[in-house]
Amino acid sequence: MNRRNFIKTSAAASVAYSAWSLPLISVAGKTRPYRTALVGSGWWGMNILREAIAAGESKVVALCDVDQNMLTAAALEVEKLNGDKPKKYGDFRELLAREKPEIVIVATPDHWHPLITIAAVQQGAHVYVEKPISHTINEGKAMVKAARANNRMVQVGTHRRVSPHNVSGMEFLKSGKAGKIGMVRAFVHYGGGPGQKTPDSEAPQGLNWEMWCGPAPFRPYNKTIHPKGFRAYLDYANGQLGDWGIHWLDQILWWTEEKFPRKIFSTGGRAIRQDNTDAPDHQVATYEFEDFTVNWEHRQFAGNNAEKGENVGCYFYGTEGTFHMGWHQGWTFYPTDKNKPVLHEDARLNQPDSQNIKQLWANFLQSVKSKQLPVCDIEIGHRSTNMALLGMLSYKLGRSIAWDGDKEIILNDPEANKLLSREYRGEWKYPVV
């Protein structure tokens, strides 16, 4: 298949996504939009909600955030966008009990994803939850269990599963045009410096810091944690591997028929960073599958200017050549045979933030209506999240682990299995697996 045919294929896929326009939810013979709520009304949550509003099938009945400043700004924007006047909540439990939404978007920091998602599906809502789905592996296992037990659709925000160039790139790889793949290298390399210590302070007025920490360990407020900075604090997220890694590890699981690695080893550290964070500023992880090997690497210093391609993505190394699945620059195939042309397809991304939430939201609505699992179903998101979490687990232990993905346990290592869960704080109860 040549480049022209790939472009035609991906264009057709894009048209198919935009053509999804089934009737709204029907009540007594009349149609109405889905009662929709957003939990986590910051930067990324509003990216998702804007696409939900643009799709024309949601009435935004409620917003929830522990930061009243973000909550107020989000409510004002919703009213400007479509005239809805959502009720504002500081506690998701109160929102679910009073509003009983049919769709809930979960766009909080990672450590809150499991409890809110589980509560929402138990209340009867379908859920769009951001990646990674959980902070520990057994939380994700409980999320899958809850979605299935309550027969709810749960879409995970790995939007590269519907990006046109990712779709056509997967077709290329699965067609065998790159030959037999023996190794994949996934990476994120962004520059940065050592940073500096920032003193703790009182939480800003309007921010319920106790609730922000929730089931995770409590620590004094620091402006480098909220907003946006939480991903580099291991109490609340899993660093660059948990944040960026899931996108590219998910691409690998999308390509292969294998559902999980058998052995994992990771190492890294903080060679450069001297700030308040505690996530590794560089890390490598090796994942052994039955038929191929994956290497993950990230740096948060010394950007990727010395290599071809861009700062993120995957290189699939095959007998017929090397395939780079990228982000802003699309995909490129470099044949082993120098007499064959290099193939390339540009990315087609939505703004802001170069994403394809619009297509993923359309697929989510389709899944709700058809009762067919979405393209980024919670079980798919769980497996991709697991890869990232297993890498972090090995990093924390300082040794390799053997993973039984069917039973979701680490073999012959009681100490490692303890890290599949963690203690919750205060009134919060770890979800039942």
Contacts in CASP RR format, 6 or more apart in sequence:
PFRMAT RR
TARGET T0000
AUTHOR 0000-0000-0000
METHOD contacts of the structure
MODEL  1
MNRRNFIKTSAAASVAYSAWSLPLISVAGKTRPYRTALVGSGWWGMNILR
EAIAAGESKVVALCDVDQNMLTAAALEVEKLNGDKPKKYGDFRELLAREK
PEIVIVATPDHWHPLITIAAVQQGAHVYVEKPISHTINEGKAMVKAARAN
NRMVQVGTHRRVSPHNVSGMEFLKSGKAGKIGMVRAFVHYGGGPGQKTPD
SEAPQGLNWEMWCGPAPFRPYNKTIHPKGFRAYLDYANGQLGDWGIHWLD
QILWWTEEKFPRKIFSTGGRAIRQDNTDAPDHQVATYEFEDFTVNWEHRQ
FAGNNAEKGENVGCYFYGTEGTFHMGWHQGWTFYPTDKNKPVLHEDARLN
QPDSQNIKQLWANFLQSVKSKQLPVCDIEIGHRSTNMALLGMLSYKLGRS
IAWDGDKEIILNDPEANKLLSREYRGEWKYPVV
1 9 0 8 1.000
1 171 0 8 1.000
1 172 0 8 1.000
1 175 0 8 1.000
1 177 0 8 1.000
2 343 0 8 1.000
3 343 0 8 1.000
3 344 0 8 1.000
3 345 0 8 1.000
6 168 0 8 1.000
6 169 0 8 1.000
6 171 0 8 1.000
6 172 0 8 1.000
6 343 0 8 1.000
6 345 0 8 1.000
7 168 0 8 1.000
7 345 0 8 1.000
9 168 0 8 1.000
9 171 0 8 1.000
10 164 0 8 1.000
10 165 0 8 1.000
10 167 0 8 1.000
10 168 0 8 1.000
10 345 0 8 1.000
10 348 0 8 1.000
11 164 0 8 1.000
13 164 0 8 1.000
13 167 0 8 1.000
13 168 0 8 1.000
14 164 0 8 1.000
14 348 0 8 1.000
14 359 0 8 1.000
17 162 0 8 1.000
17 358 0 8 1.000
17 359 0 8 1.000
17 362 0 8 1.000
17 363 0 8 1.000
18 362 0 8 1.000
20 362 0 8 1.000
20 363 0 8 1.000
20 365 0 8 1.000
20 366 0 8 1.000
22 365 0 8 1.000
22 366 0 8 1.000
22 369 0 8 1.000
23 31 0 8 1.000
23 369 0 8 1.000
24 31 0 8 1.000
24 32 0 8 1.000
24 33 0 8 1.000
24 34 0 8 1.000
24 57 0 8 1.000
25 31 0 8 1.000
25 32 0 8 1.000
25 33 0 8 1.000
25 34 0 8 1.000
25 102 0 8 1.000
32 59 0 8 1.000
33 56 0 8 1.000
33 57 0 8 1.000
33 58 0 8 1.000
33 59 0 8 1.000
34 57 0 8 1.000
34 58 0 8 1.000
34 59 0 8 1.000
34 101 0 8 1.000
34 102 0 8 1.000
34 103 0 8 1.000
34 368 0 8 1.000
35 59 0 8 1.000
35 61 0 8 1.000
35 99 0 8 1.000
35 100 0 8 1.000
35 101 0 8 1.000
35 102 0 8 1.000
35 103 0 8 1.000
36 49 0 8 1.000
36 52 0 8 1.000
36 58 0 8 1.000
36 59 0 8 1.000
36 60 0 8 1.000
36 61 0 8 1.000
36 101 0 8 1.000
36 102 0 8 1.000
36 103 0 8 1.000
36 104 0 8 1.000
36 105 0 8 1.000
37 60 0 8 1.000
37 61 0 8 1.000
37 62 0 8 1.000
37 63 0 8 1.000
37 64 0 8 1.000
37 86 0 8 1.000
37 95 0 8 1.000
37 96 0 8 1.000
37 99 0 8 1.000
37 101 0 8 1.000
37 103 0 8 1.000
37 104 0 8 1.000
37 105 0 8 1.000
37 125 0 8 1.000
38 45 0 8 1.000
38 46 0 8 1.000
38 48 0 8 1.000
38 49 0 8 1.000
38 60 0 8 1.000
38 62 0 8 1.000
38 63 0 8 1.000
38 64 0 8 1.000
38 74 0 8 1.000
38 86 0 8 1.000
38 104 0 8 1.000
38 105 0 8 1.000
38 107 0 8 1.000
39 64 0 8 1.000
39 65 0 8 1.000
39 92 0 8 1.000
39 95 0 8 1.000
39 104 0 8 1.000
39 105 0 8 1.000
39 106 0 8 1.000
39 107 0 8 1.000
39 108 0 8 1.000
39 116 0 8 1.000
39 120 0 8 1.000
40 63 0 8 1.000
40 64 0 8 1.000
40 65 0 8 1.000
40 70 0 8 1.000
40 105 0 8 1.000
40 106 0 8 1.000
40 107 0 8 1.000
40 108 0 8 1.000
41 49 0 8 1.000
41 63 0 8 1.000
41 64 0 8 1.000
41 65 0 8 1.000
41 67 0 8 1.000
41 70 0 8 1.000
41 71 0 8 1.000
41 73 0 8 1.000
41 74 0 8 1.000
41 107 0 8 1.000
42 65 0 8 1.000
42 67 0 8 1.000
42 70 0 8 1.000
42 74 0 8 1.000
42 107 0 8 1.000
42 227 0 8 1.000
43 227 0 8 1.000
43 228 0 8 1.000
44 107 0 8 1.000
44 130 0 8 1.000
45 105 0 8 1.000
45 107 0 8 1.000
45 130 0 8 1.000
46 74 0 8 1.000
46 77 0 8 1.000
47 352 0 8 1.000
47 353 0 8 1.000
47 355 0 8 1.000
47 357 0 8 1.000
48 105 0 8 1.000
48 107 0 8 1.000
48 128 0 8 1.000
48 130 0 8 1.000
48 357 0 8 1.000
48 361 0 8 1.000
49 60 0 8 1.000
49 74 0 8 1.000
49 78 0 8 1.000
49 105 0 8 1.000
50 81 0 8 1.000
51 357 0 8 1.000
51 358 0 8 1.000
51 361 0 8 1.000
52 58 0 8 1.000
52 60 0 8 1.000
52 103 0 8 1.000
52 105 0 8 1.000
52 361 0 8 1.000
53 60 0 8 1.000
53 78 0 8 1.000
53 81 0 8 1.000
53 82 0 8 1.000
53 84 0 8 1.000
54 358 0 8 1.000
55 358 0 8 1.000
55 361 0 8 1.000
55 362 0 8 1.000
55 365 0 8 1.000
56 82 0 8 1.000
57 365 0 8 1.000
58 103 0 8 1.000
59 84 0 8 1.000
60 78 0 8 1.000
60 82 0 8 1.000
60 84 0 8 1.000
60 86 0 8 1.000
61 84 0 8 1.000
61 86 0 8 1.000
61 87 0 8 1.000
61 99 0 8 1.000
61 101 0 8 1.000
62 86 0 8 1.000
62 87 0 8 1.000
62 88 0 8 1.000
62 89 0 8 1.000
62 95 0 8 1.000
62 98 0 8 1.000
62 99 0 8 1.000
62 101 0 8 1.000
63 71 0 8 1.000
63 74 0 8 1.000
63 75 0 8 1.000
63 78 0 8 1.000
63 86 0 8 1.000
63 87 0 8 1.000
63 88 0 8 1.000
63 89 0 8 1.000
64 71 0 8 1.000
64 88 0 8 1.000
64 89 0 8 1.000
64 90 0 8 1.000
64 91 0 8 1.000
64 92 0 8 1.000
64 95 0 8 1.000
65 71 0 8 1.000
65 74 0 8 1.000
65 90 0 8 1.000
66 90 0 8 1.000
66 207 0 8 1.000
66 208 0 8 1.000
66 209 0 8 1.000
66 211 0 8 1.000
66 212 0 8 1.000
67 204 0 8 1.000
67 206 0 8 1.000
67 207 0 8 1.000
67 208 0 8 1.000
67 212 0 8 1.000
67 226 0 8 1.000
67 227 0 8 1.000
68 88 0 8 1.000
68 90 0 8 1.000
68 206 0 8 1.000
68 207 0 8 1.000
69 204 0 8 1.000
69 206 0 8 1.000
69 207 0 8 1.000
70 227 0 8 1.000
71 88 0 8 1.000
71 90 0 8 1.000
72 88 0 8 1.000
75 85 0 8 1.000
75 86 0 8 1.000
75 88 0 8 1.000
78 84 0 8 1.000
78 85 0 8 1.000
78 86 0 8 1.000
79 85 0 8 1.000
87 95 0 8 1.000
87 98 0 8 1.000
87 99 0 8 1.000
89 95 0 8 1.000
90 208 0 8 1.000
90 211 0 8 1.000
91 211 0 8 1.000
92 116 0 8 1.000
92 119 0 8 1.000
92 120 0 8 1.000
93 119 0 8 1.000
95 101 0 8 1.000
96 104 0 8 1.000
96 119 0 8 1.000
96 120 0 8 1.000
96 123 0 8 1.000
96 125 0 8 1.000
97 123 0 8 1.000
100 123 0 8 1.000
100 124 0 8 1.000
100 125 0 8 1.000
101 120 0 8 1.000
101 123 0 8 1.000
101 125 0 8 1.000
102 124 0 8 1.000
102 125 0 8 1.000
102 126 0 8 1.000
103 125 0 8 1.000
103 126 0 8 1.000
103 127 0 8 1.000
103 128 0 8 1.000
103 368 0 8 1.000
104 116 0 8 1.000
104 117 0 8 1.000
104 120 0 8 1.000
104 125 0 8 1.000
104 126 0 8 1.000
104 127 0 8 1.000
104 128 0 8 1.000
105 127 0 8 1.000
105 128 0 8 1.000
105 129 0 8 1.000
106 112 0 8 1.000
106 113 0 8 1.000
106 116 0 8 1.000
106 117 0 8 1.000
106 120 0 8 1.000
106 127 0 8 1.000
106 128 0 8 1.000
106 129 0 8 1.000
106 130 0 8 1.000
107 130 0 8 1.000
108 116 0 8 1.000
108 130 0 8 1.000
109 212 0 8 1.000
109 230 0 8 1.000
109 236 0 8 1.000
109 237 0 8 1.000
110 132 0 8 1.000
110 134 0 8 1.000
110 135 0 8 1.000
110 230 0 8 1.000
110 231 0 8 1.000
110 236 0 8 1.000
110 237 0 8 1.000
110 238 0 8 1.000
110 242 0 8 1.000
111 135 0 8 1.000
111 214 0 8 1.000
111 215 0 8 1.000
111 216 0 8 1.000
111 235 0 8 1.000
111 236 0 8 1.000
111 237 0 8 1.000
112 214 0 8 1.000
112 215 0 8 1.000
113 129 0 8 1.000
113 130 0 8 1.000
113 132 0 8 1.000
113 133 0 8 1.000
113 134 0 8 1.000
113 135 0 8 1.000
113 139 0 8 1.000
113 143 0 8 1.000
114 133 0 8 1.000
114 134 0 8 1.000
114 135 0 8 1.000
114 139 0 8 1.000
114 140 0 8 1.000
114 142 0 8 1.000
114 143 0 8 1.000
114 431 0 8 1.000
115 215 0 8 1.000
115 428 0 8 1.000
115 431 0 8 1.000
116 129 0 8 1.000
117 127 0 8 1.000
117 129 0 8 1.000
117 133 0 8 1.000
117 143 0 8 1.000
117 146 0 8 1.000
117 147 0 8 1.000
117 154 0 8 1.000
117 378 0 8 1.000
118 142 0 8 1.000
118 143 0 8 1.000
118 146 0 8 1.000
118 431 0 8 1.000
120 127 0 8 1.000
121 127 0 8 1.000
121 146 0 8 1.000
121 147 0 8 1.000
121 150 0 8 1.000
121 152 0 8 1.000
121 154 0 8 1.000
122 146 0 8 1.000
122 150 0 8 1.000
124 150 0 8 1.000
124 152 0 8 1.000
125 152 0 8 1.000
126 152 0 8 1.000
126 153 0 8 1.000
126 154 0 8 1.000
126 155 0 8 1.000
126 364 0 8 1.000
126 368 0 8 1.000
127 147 0 8 1.000
127 152 0 8 1.000
127 153 0 8 1.000
127 154 0 8 1.000
127 155 0 8 1.000
128 154 0 8 1.000
128 155 0 8 1.000
128 157 0 8 1.000
128 361 0 8 1.000
128 364 0 8 1.000
129 143 0 8 1.000
129 154 0 8 1.000
129 155 0 8 1.000
129 156 0 8 1.000
129 157 0 8 1.000
129 378 0 8 1.000
130 156 0 8 1.000
130 157 0 8 1.000
131 156 0 8 1.000
131 157 0 8 1.000
131 158 0 8 1.000
131 246 0 8 1.000
131 247 0 8 1.000
131 250 0 8 1.000
131 381 0 8 1.000
131 384 0 8 1.000
131 385 0 8 1.000
132 237 0 8 1.000
132 238 0 8 1.000
132 242 0 8 1.000
132 243 0 8 1.000
132 246 0 8 1.000
132 384 0 8 1.000
132 385 0 8 1.000
132 388 0 8 1.000
132 389 0 8 1.000
133 139 0 8 1.000
133 140 0 8 1.000
133 143 0 8 1.000
133 156 0 8 1.000
133 378 0 8 1.000
133 381 0 8 1.000
133 382 0 8 1.000
133 385 0 8 1.000
134 140 0 8 1.000
134 143 0 8 1.000
134 382 0 8 1.000
134 385 0 8 1.000
134 389 0 8 1.000
135 216 0 8 1.000
135 236 0 8 1.000
135 237 0 8 1.000
135 238 0 8 1.000
135 422 0 8 1.000
136 389 0 8 1.000
136 419 0 8 1.000
136 420 0 8 1.000
136 421 0 8 1.000
136 422 0 8 1.000
137 385 0 8 1.000
137 386 0 8 1.000
137 389 0 8 1.000
137 390 0 8 1.000
137 393 0 8 1.000
137 408 0 8 1.000
137 420 0 8 1.000
137 421 0 8 1.000
138 408 0 8 1.000
138 420 0 8 1.000
138 421 0 8 1.000
138 430 0 8 1.000
138 431 0 8 1.000
138 433 0 8 1.000
139 421 0 8 1.000
139 430 0 8 1.000
139 431 0 8 1.000
140 382 0 8 1.000
140 385 0 8 1.000
141 382 0 8 1.000
141 408 0 8 1.000
141 433 0 8 1.000
142 431 0 8 1.000
142 432 0 8 1.000
142 433 0 8 1.000
143 154 0 8 1.000
143 378 0 8 1.000
143 382 0 8 1.000
143 431 0 8 1.000
144 378 0 8 1.000
144 379 0 8 1.000
144 382 0 8 1.000
145 433 0 8 1.000
146 431 0 8 1.000
147 153 0 8 1.000
147 154 0 8 1.000
147 378 0 8 1.000
153 364 0 8 1.000
153 367 0 8 1.000
153 368 0 8 1.000
153 371 0 8 1.000
153 373 0 8 1.000
153 374 0 8 1.000
153 377 0 8 1.000
154 374 0 8 1.000
154 377 0 8 1.000
154 378 0 8 1.000
155 360 0 8 1.000
155 363 0 8 1.000
155 364 0 8 1.000
155 367 0 8 1.000
155 374 0 8 1.000
155 375 0 8 1.000
155 376 0 8 1.000
155 377 0 8 1.000
155 378 0 8 1.000
156 376 0 8 1.000
156 377 0 8 1.000
156 378 0 8 1.000
156 380 0 8 1.000
156 381 0 8 1.000
156 384 0 8 1.000
157 357 0 8 1.000
157 360 0 8 1.000
157 376 0 8 1.000
158 246 0 8 1.000
158 247 0 8 1.000
158 250 0 8 1.000
158 376 0 8 1.000
158 380 0 8 1.000
158 381 0 8 1.000
158 384 0 8 1.000
159 355 0 8 1.000
159 356 0 8 1.000
159 357 0 8 1.000
159 359 0 8 1.000
159 360 0 8 1.000
159 376 0 8 1.000
160 166 0 8 1.000
160 247 0 8 1.000
160 250 0 8 1.000
160 251 0 8 1.000
160 356 0 8 1.000
161 167 0 8 1.000
161 250 0 8 1.000
161 254 0 8 1.000
161 360 0 8 1.000
161 375 0 8 1.000
161 376 0 8 1.000
162 356 0 8 1.000
162 359 0 8 1.000
162 360 0 8 1.000
162 363 0 8 1.000
162 375 0 8 1.000
163 347 0 8 1.000
163 348 0 8 1.000
163 349 0 8 1.000
163 356 0 8 1.000
163 359 0 8 1.000
164 347 0 8 1.000
164 348 0 8 1.000
164 356 0 8 1.000
165 326 0 8 1.000
165 330 0 8 1.000
165 331 0 8 1.000
165 345 0 8 1.000
165 346 0 8 1.000
165 347 0 8 1.000
165 348 0 8 1.000
166 251 0 8 1.000
166 325 0 8 1.000
166 331 0 8 1.000
168 331 0 8 1.000
168 345 0 8 1.000
169 323 0 8 1.000
169 325 0 8 1.000
169 331 0 8 1.000
169 345 0 8 1.000
170 251 0 8 1.000
170 254 0 8 1.000
170 255 0 8 1.000
172 178 0 8 1.000
172 323 0 8 1.000
172 331 0 8 1.000
172 333 0 8 1.000
172 343 0 8 1.000
173 181 0 8 1.000
173 255 0 8 1.000
173 316 0 8 1.000
173 323 0 8 1.000
174 255 0 8 1.000
176 320 0 8 1.000
177 320 0 8 1.000
177 333 0 8 1.000
178 316 0 8 1.000
178 318 0 8 1.000
178 319 0 8 1.000
178 320 0 8 1.000
178 321 0 8 1.000
178 322 0 8 1.000
178 323 0 8 1.000
178 333 0 8 1.000
179 318 0 8 1.000
179 319 0 8 1.000
179 320 0 8 1.000
179 321 0 8 1.000
180 318 0 8 1.000
180 319 0 8 1.000
181 255 0 8 1.000
181 292 0 8 1.000
181 316 0 8 1.000
181 317 0 8 1.000
181 318 0 8 1.000
182 291 0 8 1.000
182 292 0 8 1.000
182 293 0 8 1.000
182 317 0 8 1.000
182 318 0 8 1.000
183 292 0 8 1.000
183 293 0 8 1.000
183 294 0 8 1.000
183 295 0 8 1.000
183 317 0 8 1.000
183 318 0 8 1.000
184 252 0 8 1.000
184 292 0 8 1.000
184 293 0 8 1.000
184 294 0 8 1.000
184 295 0 8 1.000
184 314 0 8 1.000
184 315 0 8 1.000
184 316 0 8 1.000
184 317 0 8 1.000
185 294 0 8 1.000
185 295 0 8 1.000
185 296 0 8 1.000
185 297 0 8 1.000
185 314 0 8 1.000
185 315 0 8 1.000
185 317 0 8 1.000
186 245 0 8 1.000
186 248 0 8 1.000
186 249 0 8 1.000
186 251 0 8 1.000
186 252 0 8 1.000
186 294 0 8 1.000
186 295 0 8 1.000
186 296 0 8 1.000
186 297 0 8 1.000
186 313 0 8 1.000
186 314 0 8 1.000
187 248 0 8 1.000
187 296 0 8 1.000
187 297 0 8 1.000
187 298 0 8 1.000
187 304 0 8 1.000
187 312 0 8 1.000
187 313 0 8 1.000
187 314 0 8 1.000
187 315 0 8 1.000
188 240 0 8 1.000
188 244 0 8 1.000
188 245 0 8 1.000
188 248 0 8 1.000
188 298 0 8 1.000
188 299 0 8 1.000
188 311 0 8 1.000
188 312 0 8 1.000
188 313 0 8 1.000
189 297 0 8 1.000
189 298 0 8 1.000
189 299 0 8 1.000
189 302 0 8 1.000
189 303 0 8 1.000
189 304 0 8 1.000
189 311 0 8 1.000
189 312 0 8 1.000
190 299 0 8 1.000
190 300 0 8 1.000
190 303 0 8 1.000
190 304 0 8 1.000
190 311 0 8 1.000
191 299 0 8 1.000
191 300 0 8 1.000
191 301 0 8 1.000
191 302 0 8 1.000
191 303 0 8 1.000
192 272 0 8 1.000
192 300 0 8 1.000
192 301 0 8 1.000
192 302 0 8 1.000
192 303 0 8 1.000
193 272 0 8 1.000
193 273 0 8 1.000
193 300 0 8 1.000
193 301 0 8 1.000
194 272 0 8 1.000
194 273 0 8 1.000
194 274 0 8 1.000
194 275 0 8 1.000
195 273 0 8 1.000
195 274 0 8 1.000
195 275 0 8 1.000
196 274 0 8 1.000
196 275 0 8 1.000
197 274 0 8 1.000
197 275 0 8 1.000
197 276 0 8 1.000
198 222 0 8 1.000
198 223 0 8 1.000
198 224 0 8 1.000
198 275 0 8 1.000
198 276 0 8 1.000
199 222 0 8 1.000
200 220 0 8 1.000
200 221 0 8 1.000
200 222 0 8 1.000
201 220 0 8 1.000
201 221 0 8 1.000
201 222 0 8 1.000
201 223 0 8 1.000
202 221 0 8 1.000
203 209 0 8 1.000
203 221 0 8 1.000
207 221 0 8 1.000
207 226 0 8 1.000
209 221 0 8 1.000
210 218 0 8 1.000
212 226 0 8 1.000
213 219 0 8 1.000
213 236 0 8 1.000
213 425 0 8 1.000
214 425 0 8 1.000
214 428 0 8 1.000
215 424 0 8 1.000
215 425 0 8 1.000
215 426 0 8 1.000
215 428 0 8 1.000
215 430 0 8 1.000
216 235 0 8 1.000
216 236 0 8 1.000
216 425 0 8 1.000
217 235 0 8 1.000
217 425 0 8 1.000
218 425 0 8 1.000
219 225 0 8 1.000
219 235 0 8 1.000
222 276 0 8 1.000
224 232 0 8 1.000
224 275 0 8 1.000
224 276 0 8 1.000
224 277 0 8 1.000
225 233 0 8 1.000
225 236 0 8 1.000
225 276 0 8 1.000
230 236 0 8 1.000
230 237 0 8 1.000
231 237 0 8 1.000
231 238 0 8 1.000
231 239 0 8 1.000
231 240 0 8 1.000
231 242 0 8 1.000
231 243 0 8 1.000
231 279 0 8 1.000
232 239 0 8 1.000
232 240 0 8 1.000
232 277 0 8 1.000
232 278 0 8 1.000
232 279 0 8 1.000
233 277 0 8 1.000
233 278 0 8 1.000
233 279 0 8 1.000
234 278 0 8 1.000
234 279 0 8 1.000
234 392 0 8 1.000
237 243 0 8 1.000
237 279 0 8 1.000
238 279 0 8 1.000
238 388 0 8 1.000
238 389 0 8 1.000
238 392 0 8 1.000
239 279 0 8 1.000
239 280 0 8 1.000
239 392 0 8 1.000
240 279 0 8 1.000
240 280 0 8 1.000
240 283 0 8 1.000
240 298 0 8 1.000
240 300 0 8 1.000
241 266 0 8 1.000
241 283 0 8 1.000
241 285 0 8 1.000
241 296 0 8 1.000
241 298 0 8 1.000
241 388 0 8 1.000
241 391 0 8 1.000
241 392 0 8 1.000
241 395 0 8 1.000
242 385 0 8 1.000
242 388 0 8 1.000
242 389 0 8 1.000
242 392 0 8 1.000
244 298 0 8 1.000
244 312 0 8 1.000
245 296 0 8 1.000
245 298 0 8 1.000
245 388 0 8 1.000
246 381 0 8 1.000
246 384 0 8 1.000
246 385 0 8 1.000
246 387 0 8 1.000
246 388 0 8 1.000
247 312 0 8 1.000
248 296 0 8 1.000
248 312 0 8 1.000
248 313 0 8 1.000
248 314 0 8 1.000
248 325 0 8 1.000
249 287 0 8 1.000
249 294 0 8 1.000
249 296 0 8 1.000
249 384 0 8 1.000
249 387 0 8 1.000
249 388 0 8 1.000
250 380 0 8 1.000
250 381 0 8 1.000
250 384 0 8 1.000
251 313 0 8 1.000
251 314 0 8 1.000
251 325 0 8 1.000
252 294 0 8 1.000
252 314 0 8 1.000
252 387 0 8 1.000
253 259 0 8 1.000
253 380 0 8 1.000
253 383 0 8 1.000
253 384 0 8 1.000
253 387 0 8 1.000
255 316 0 8 1.000
256 289 0 8 1.000
256 291 0 8 1.000
256 292 0 8 1.000
258 289 0 8 1.000
258 290 0 8 1.000
258 291 0 8 1.000
259 383 0 8 1.000
259 405 0 8 1.000
260 383 0 8 1.000
260 386 0 8 1.000
260 387 0 8 1.000
260 403 0 8 1.000
260 405 0 8 1.000
261 287 0 8 1.000
261 288 0 8 1.000
261 289 0 8 1.000
261 294 0 8 1.000
261 387 0 8 1.000
261 390 0 8 1.000
261 403 0 8 1.000
262 288 0 8 1.000
262 289 0 8 1.000
262 290 0 8 1.000
262 402 0 8 1.000
262 403 0 8 1.000
263 287 0 8 1.000
263 288 0 8 1.000
263 400 0 8 1.000
263 401 0 8 1.000
263 402 0 8 1.000
263 403 0 8 1.000
264 285 0 8 1.000
264 286 0 8 1.000
264 287 0 8 1.000
264 288 0 8 1.000
264 390 0 8 1.000
264 391 0 8 1.000
264 393 0 8 1.000
264 394 0 8 1.000
264 400 0 8 1.000
264 401 0 8 1.000
264 403 0 8 1.000
265 285 0 8 1.000
265 286 0 8 1.000
265 394 0 8 1.000
265 399 0 8 1.000
265 400 0 8 1.000
265 401 0 8 1.000
266 283 0 8 1.000
266 284 0 8 1.000
266 285 0 8 1.000
266 286 0 8 1.000
266 296 0 8 1.000
266 391 0 8 1.000
266 392 0 8 1.000
266 394 0 8 1.000
266 395 0 8 1.000
266 398 0 8 1.000
267 283 0 8 1.000
267 284 0 8 1.000
267 395 0 8 1.000
267 398 0 8 1.000
268 280 0 8 1.000
268 282 0 8 1.000
268 283 0 8 1.000
268 284 0 8 1.000
268 395 0 8 1.000
269 280 0 8 1.000
269 281 0 8 1.000
269 282 0 8 1.000
269 283 0 8 1.000
270 278 0 8 1.000
270 280 0 8 1.000
270 281 0 8 1.000
271 281 0 8 1.000
271 282 0 8 1.000
271 301 0 8 1.000
272 281 0 8 1.000
272 282 0 8 1.000
272 300 0 8 1.000
272 301 0 8 1.000
273 281 0 8 1.000
273 300 0 8 1.000
273 301 0 8 1.000
280 395 0 8 1.000
281 299 0 8 1.000
281 300 0 8 1.000
281 301 0 8 1.000
282 297 0 8 1.000
282 298 0 8 1.000
282 299 0 8 1.000
282 300 0 8 1.000
282 301 0 8 1.000
283 296 0 8 1.000
283 297 0 8 1.000
283 298 0 8 1.000
283 395 0 8 1.000
284 295 0 8 1.000
284 296 0 8 1.000
284 297 0 8 1.000
285 295 0 8 1.000
285 296 0 8 1.000
285 297 0 8 1.000
285 391 0 8 1.000
285 394 0 8 1.000
285 395 0 8 1.000
286 293 0 8 1.000
286 294 0 8 1.000
286 295 0 8 1.000
286 296 0 8 1.000
287 293 0 8 1.000
287 294 0 8 1.000
287 295 0 8 1.000
287 296 0 8 1.000
287 387 0 8 1.000
287 390 0 8 1.000
287 391 0 8 1.000
296 391 0 8 1.000
303 311 0 8 1.000
304 310 0 8 1.000
304 311 0 8 1.000
308 324 0 8 1.000
309 324 0 8 1.000
309 326 0 8 1.000
309 329 0 8 1.000
309 332 0 8 1.000
310 326 0 8 1.000
310 327 0 8 1.000
310 328 0 8 1.000
310 329 0 8 1.000
312 326 0 8 1.000
312 327 0 8 1.000
313 324 0 8 1.000
313 325 0 8 1.000
313 326 0 8 1.000
313 327 0 8 1.000
314 324 0 8 1.000
314 325 0 8 1.000
314 326 0 8 1.000
315 322 0 8 1.000
315 323 0 8 1.000
315 324 0 8 1.000
316 322 0 8 1.000
316 323 0 8 1.000
316 324 0 8 1.000
316 325 0 8 1.000
319 336 0 8 1.000
320 335 0 8 1.000
320 336 0 8 1.000
320 337 0 8 1.000
321 333 0 8 1.000
321 334 0 8 1.000
321 335 0 8 1.000
321 336 0 8 1.000
322 333 0 8 1.000
322 334 0 8 1.000
322 336 0 8 1.000
323 331 0 8 1.000
323 332 0 8 1.000
323 333 0 8 1.000
323 334 0 8 1.000
324 331 0 8 1.000
324 332 0 8 1.000
324 333 0 8 1.000
324 334 0 8 1.000
325 331 0 8 1.000
326 347 0 8 1.000
327 347 0 8 1.000
327 349 0 8 1.000
327 354 0 8 1.000
328 347 0 8 1.000
328 349 0 8 1.000
328 354 0 8 1.000
329 346 0 8 1.000
329 347 0 8 1.000
330 344 0 8 1.000
330 345 0 8 1.000
330 346 0 8 1.000
330 347 0 8 1.000
331 344 0 8 1.000
331 345 0 8 1.000
332 342 0 8 1.000
332 343 0 8 1.000
332 344 0 8 1.000
333 342 0 8 1.000
333 343 0 8 1.000
333 344 0 8 1.000
334 342 0 8 1.000
335 341 0 8 1.000
335 342 0 8 1.000
335 343 0 8 1.000
347 354 0 8 1.000
349 355 0 8 1.000
349 356 0 8 1.000
350 356 0 8 1.000
350 357 0 8 1.000
350 358 0 8 1.000
360 375 0 8 1.000
360 376 0 8 1.000
363 374 0 8 1.000
363 375 0 8 1.000
363 376 0 8 1.000
364 374 0 8 1.000
366 372 0 8 1.000
366 374 0 8 1.000
367 373 0 8 1.000
367 374 0 8 1.000
367 375 0 8 1.000
373 379 0 8 1.000
386 405 0 8 1.000
386 408 0 8 1.000
390 401 0 8 1.000
390 403 0 8 1.000
393 401 0 8 1.000
393 410 0 8 1.000
393 416 0 8 1.000
393 419 0 8 1.000
393 420 0 8 1.000
394 400 0 8 1.000
394 401 0 8 1.000
396 419 0 8 1.000
397 415 0 8 1.000
397 416 0 8 1.000
397 419 0 8 1.000
401 410 0 8 1.000
401 411 0 8 1.000
401 413 0 8 1.000
401 416 0 8 1.000
402 410 0 8 1.000
402 411 0 8 1.000
402 412 0 8 1.000
402 413 0 8 1.000
403 410 0 8 1.000
403 411 0 8 1.000
404 410 0 8 1.000
404 411 0 8 1.000
408 420 0 8 1.000
409 417 0 8 1.000
409 420 0 8 1.000
410 416 0 8 1.000
410 417 0 8 1.000
410 420 0 8 1.000
421 430 0 8 1.000
421 433 0 8 1.000
422 430 0 8 1.000
423 430 0 8 1.000
424 430 0 8 1.000
END
